[in-house]
Amino acid sequence: MEGKTFEVVISELALQSLQQVYEYGVETFALSAANIFIDELYDRIYRLSTDYLTHPECRYMVTKSKMYRNIIHGGYIVIYRITAARIEVLNVLHNSRSISSIKSSRSVKF
C-alpha cells in the first residue's frame, strides 16, 4: 500500500458528525472560526489519499494490518480505515467520547 494514491470516501455518519462539528463551531466560536476549522479538517481528510500511513494506528481498534488509524484535529478524532481499494473515513468524534463510541466506528457500513 505504501506510495499508492487512494480515493477517500466519507461515510454518511462521518458527514453528519462533520456537520455537527461545524454547527457547534458556529454557535460557540463564530462563523469565521468555524469555517477555518472545518476547512482545515476537510483538507486533512482529503490529504489521506496520499498521507494515509502518516497517522497513528487507532489504539482502541488495534489490528495486525493496522488498517484503523486516526487523525487528531483540535479536540476531535477522525477514525479511518485503509482498504485495498480506498480510504474510508468512518466517523469524527470529540475526544471526550467514550471508548465504546470510538470502537463502534468499526461497524460503519458504506
N, C-alpha and C positions, 0 to 999 in steps of 0.2 A: 504493500500500500504506500510505502514511502515514495514521495516525489510525484505522486499522481494528483490530478485535479478532479474533484468530485462535485456533483450537483449538491446543493444544500436545500433540504426540504424541511419546512417548518410545520409541525403538527397543528391541528386545529386548537388543541389545548394550549400549546405554546403561544399561538396567535392571540387567544383570549387573555392569557396571562400578560402578554406584552401590552395589550390594550389597557388592562387594569393597572399595570405599572405606569403607563403614560397618564391615565386619568388621575391616579394618586399624585403623580408629579405636578400636574396642572393645579390640583386642589391645594397641594402643600407648598410648592416652590415657585409657582407661576408658570405661565405658558412658555416663555423663552427658555427657562431652565429645563422644563420637561422635554421640549423639543431637542435641545442639545443632548440630554441624557439618552433619550430613545434613539436618536440618530447615531450616537456613538455605539449603543448596544446593537443596533441592526448592522452597523459596519463590522463590528467584531464577529457577529453571527455569520455574515456572508463571506468574511475572510476565512472561515472554516474550510472553504472549498480547497484551499491550499495549506492552511495552518492548523489542520485538524490534529496533528500529533504534538503540537507545541504546548497544549494544555494538559494538566494532570488527569490521571485516571480518577474517576469519582470514587472516593473512599468508601461510600456506602453501597456501591454496586460493583464490587471487585470481580473481575473475570480473568481467566488465563490470557485471553486475547486482548485485554484492556480496551474493549470496544466501547465502554461507557466512560465518558470524560465530561469535564465541566469547565466552564468559564466563570470566573468571579468578576462581576462588574458592579462596583459600588456595593450595595447591600444585597445584591441578587446573585443567584447561581443559575447558570444556563446549563441544563443537562442535555448532552447529545450522545448519539450512538453512531459508531462507524460501521458501515456495512460494506459488502463487496462492491456495491453499485453507487452508494451515495452517503451523505452525512445527514442524519435525521435529528433535528432539534426536537426534543421530546417535551420539555417544559422549562419555564422560567419561574423560579420561586424566590421569595425573600429568604435570606439565610437564617432567619429565626424560625423557619418552619421545622416541623418535627422530622426526624429521620425517616419515619414511615411515609411521610409525604414525598420525600425525595426518592425513596425506594419504589414507590408506586409508579414513578415515571417509567420504569422498565416495561410496564404493561401497555403503554401508549401505542395505539394502532394507527396505521396510515391508510 
